[in-house]
Amino acid sequence: MAHWLDPFSRQGAALLDRMIDQQAQSIADNIDVRMMTLVVLPPLLLLPLMRRHAPPAASAPAESPVEAVRAPAAVAAPGAAAD
């Protein structure tokens, strides 16, 4: 096994390079998971402290969006004869 990991041979250097790359990738993935945990966990812990939005009062009927856009009756249509 020791002759396979000889850094002075071409094959040994390639094998060592591949092993180092795998270990570096493992460390980088571990750091990524820790960072994602630090970003996601605090908001999740604060979720139970949030208040619910109060529903609108049911006593007053809401104006429909169509009625809110309509023009007032006093405005004459273009081209209509004025009295």
Stockholm file with secondary structure:
# STOCKHOLM 1.0

chainA/1-83         MAHWLDPFSRQGAALLDRMIDQQAQSIADNIDVRMMTLVVLPPLLLLPLMRRHAPPAASAPAESPVEAVRAPAAVAAPGAAAD
#=GR chainA/1-83 SS CTTTTCTTSHHHHHHHHHHHHHHHHHHHHHHHHHHHHHHHHHHHHHGGGSCCCCCCCSSSCCCCHHHHHSCCTTSCCTTCCCC
#=GC SS_cons        CTTTTCTTSHHHHHHHHHHHHHHHHHHHHHHHHHHHHHHHHHHHHHGGGSCCCCCCCSSSCCCCHHHHHSCCTTSCCTTCCCC
//
